[in-house]
Amino acid sequence: MKMWITLLAAVMIMAAYFLILYGGVGFVQDKRFFSSAPKENLAAIPDTKERFRGAHIIGWLIIAAALLTFLGAAALAIGDGIKNDFGFLQFFVRFLVMLYLMEVYDIFFFDWVLLCHSNFFPHFYPELKGIVGPHMFGYNKKSHIIHFIVYIPACALVAWICTLF
């Protein structure tokens, strides 16, 4: 299996995942983008209008680019697999590696770095100063565990669909 294609697609997914967060948190600033945030963070975040004229448009353009990057990663992974006559197991492993890398990225970069050890969220929402910090790490471990489990049948389903082509 071409592992470098798998890793490239995973990096594309990670970049897209960050762009969605950045577009949503930094520019659109809609609480719907914070559905997985701790409840105390949601309570502290005010409902705000645009930070500056055109901020929402910029945010939605960033999110659109992120969604296109997600689609590009999927197209790359699937197209390469079909081209190289992947079987079920090869597709399954590729998708599982991609999603598990994304989840590990979420845990260490989003949760550990951005939420717990940086000024990312307080930069956009000063109300969060003193609320976010290292004590927040692991607040969503149940959802991460669920993701690791759910990815197995999801990857199996997508791998099976890909073998039909």
N, C-alpha and C positions, 0 to 999 in steps of 0.2 A: 504494500500500500504506500502511496506517496504521502508520507507524513508531513512534508513541508506544505502541501496544499491544505491539509487539515489544520496545521498551525496557522497558516496565513488566514484561512477562513475564521478561525477562532479569534485572531487578533482583530480582524475586521468587525467581528461581533462585539468584542470588548470596546473598540473605538466607537461603534454605533451606540452601544449601551451608555457610554459616557456622554456622547453628544445629546442623547435624549435627556439625560439628567441635567446637563448644562443648559440646553435650550429651555427646558421646563422650569428649572430652579432660577436660572439667571435672567431669563427674558420673559417667558410667558407668565411665570409666577402664579400658577393656578394650583390650588391645594390638591387637585386630582392627581398631580404628579408626585404627591407625597403620601400616597395611600399606605406605603409600607413603613413610613416614618414612625418613630415612637410617639405615643399619644401626647406626652408633655411637649414635644416639639411642635406638633400640630396645633396645640392650644396656644402656644406662644407666637405662632406665625399669624400676622394680621392679614386680612383680606385687603390687598392693595391694588391700586390702579397701575397703569403702566409707569415704569421707572422713568422712562423718557419716551418721547414721541417715536413710534415705530418699533418699540421693544418687542411687542407681541409678534409682529411680522418677522422680525429677525429670529425670535425663538422658534416660530413655526417653520421657518426655512431651515434652521439647524435640525429640527426634529424630522423634517422631510428628508434631508440629506442622510440622517441617521437611518431612517426606514429604508431608503434606497441602498445604503451600505449593508443592512441586514439582508435584503433581497440579493444583493451582489454576492455576499458570503454564501448564502444558500445555493445560488446558481452556480457558483464556483465549485462548491463541494459536490453538488449533485451532478453537474455537467462533467466534471473530471471523473467521477465514479462511473457514470454511464460510458464515457469514452474509454475508460480502462476496464470495462466489463466487470465491475465490482459485483460480488455476490452479497447476499443478505448480511453475513457477518462483517464484511468489510465496510459496508454502509453503516451498519449498527455501531461498530467501533468508532468510525469517523464522527458520527453525530454525537455519540456519548462523550468522546474526548472533547469535542467543541463545546458542548453544554456544561460539562464538568469544569472545564477551564474557565468558562464564563462565570460559573457559580463561585469558584475559588477567587477569581478576580473581584467579584462582588463582595465577598467576605473580607478580603484583605485590602483592596483599594477603596471601595465605597465605604465599607463599615470602619475598618481599622484606620485608614489614612484620612479620607475626607470627613467622616463623621466624628471620629475620636481624636485625631491628632493634627488637624489643619484648621484653617480659618475659612474653609470653603463655604459652609452654610451661613456662619455669622457674617461673612462678607456681604451676602445678599440679604440676610435677615439679621440685623444687629440685635434683635430681640432674643436671639438664640445664644448670645454670649453668656457663658456661665451655665447654660443648660446642656449643651453638647460637650462631650469630653470622653476620656478613656473609660469612664464608668458605663458608657452606653454600649460598649462592645459586647456583642452576644445577645442583644435585646431581641433579635429576630432569629435565633438559632433554630427554633421549631420550623419556621418557614424554609430555612435553608435545608434542613433535613428532609422535609417534604419534597422540596425540589429535587434533591439527589435521588429520591425514590421514584418520583413521578417521571423523571427523565428516562428511566429504563424502559417502561412500556411505550412512552412517546417516541423514543428513538427506534424501538422495534417496529412500531407502526410506520414511521417514515421510511425506515430501511426497507420494509416489505413493499411499500408503495413504489420506492425507487427501483426495486428489482423487477417491477412490472414493465419497465420501459426498455 
